[in-house]
Amino acid sequence: MNEDHDSEGQSLYFTDRCDTKDLAEGKMPRWDCMRQLQSNVNAWCYLSYHFLPSVVGRCMWASSIQRHSKLRSLTTPSDEAFCLLVLRNSWDVWIWECENPGVTLEYRQNHAPLVLFTATGQGRRTEIHGGWNKDGISLYNTLVEELAANRKKLDLEKMELESGETTSKMEHLENTFFSWAKQWDHKNVLHLNGSKKLKN
């Protein structure tokens, strides 16, 4: 069984390109895009909108976005790293499920991949450290370091917009997120329509 594709041979569920068209159609960036962290602005916006609220608390996240709070004030590098770790842990399983819809439980148990960092069973028992094995802990620590460094780097680096204005790459990321959030918030729960300025 194969993952469903459109007439151009592109996946109906995931995007390797993370371009505006794919994300507007609701496709999810693949792990390789997510792993690029803030360097892949569109994928990072997708992560921030669809997954990080579950880590930091959806109600707090929504109310903060409604107040136009800075995106980086809602999460810490540790929050972001944990979110990415959880995604990577089950990513192969989710891909397999998309490629194999409607299979029996027995088929799934015999053929589906295991989660990477918390799997139990013969030869893959979960180690201590809060349920995560050593590879999971190592990835988490690496992500925390990279994400903390990225925040400082993006605050310092400048870029020129199409309008000719100069802004920091972090501000560009923030503004791009709010632009995407308006598109993804179909029911206007966040009340972002008409907002022009972010709070400091």
Secondary structure, 3 states (H helix, E strand, C coil): CCCCECCCCCECCEECCCCHHHHHCCCEECHHHHCCHHHCHHHHHHHHHHCHHHHHCHHHHHHHHHCCCCHHHCCCHHHHHHHHHHHHHHHHHHHHHHHCCCCCHHHHHHHCCCCCCCCCCCCCCCCCCCCCCHHHHHHHHHHHHHHHHHHHHHHHCEEECCCCCEEEHHHHHHHHHHHHHHHHCCCCCCCCCCCCCCCC
